[in-house]
Amino acid sequence: MSVQHWKFQRISAVALIPIILFSLYYIVNLGTLPYDQLINDLGSLNGFIITTLFMGFILFHSSMGMEVIIEDYVHSENLQKNIVSISKLFHIVSFFLTITILASI
């Protein structure tokens, strides 16, 4: 793990604080809407941006954390690289699936 990786992980953790708070506020307010308005709100530009930012930062931070865990507990160099690659692929696919689903609303 490099110093840059450590810094990105800490910066993403700090950035997640306001993003999570704002997203929770947004989600709580969605709970009061009828279904039709909920779908319209999630399909709006604001809903798309809020959800994309939230999922993007969560998945980025998760990917970096998984990489550290894998590096700590998997001792075979080749297996470590393969598992990290699979984890990153999973996180990237999850992000693009989120965007695709939101764009289809």
C-alpha positions, -999 to +999 in steps of 0.1 A: +000+000+000+014+034-010+011+067+007-011+080-021-035+051-016-036+059+021-043+096+014-071+088-011-087+064+014-087+091+041-099+118+017-127+097+005-137+089+041-139+126+050-157+133+017-183+106+026-194+124+058-213+152+041-223+130+012-239+104+035-256+131+056-271+148+025-281+115+010-298+104+042-317+137+043-327+131+007-337+095+013-358+103+044-377+130+024-383+104-004-401+083+022-429+108+024-436+108-013-462+087-031-447+061-055-452+081-087-435+112-073-407+090-059-399+076-093-401+111-109-378+124-083-352+096-087-354+101-124-348+138-122-313+153-127-310+161-090-319+125-080-295+111-106-266+133-093-272+127-056-275+089-061-245+087-085-223+107-061-234+086-032-228+053-049-196+065-066-179+075-033-192+045-014-179+021-041-146+039-045-140+039-007-151+002-005-128-008-033-098+008-016-107-008+017-111-042+001-077-038-015-061-032+018-079-062+034-069-085+006-033-073+007-032-079+045-048-114+045-039-130+012-002-139+012+003-153-023+013-125-046-005-139-077-037-147-059-036-113-042-034-095-076-062-117-091-085-111-061-078-073-061-086-073-099-118-091-094-128-068-066-121-037-087-140-051-116-170-058-093-169-022-080-167-007-115-195-029-128-216-020-098-211+017-104-220+014-141-251-007-133-262+020-108-259+046-136-277+024-161-305+018-137-309+054-128-308+065-164-336+040-172-360+056-147 
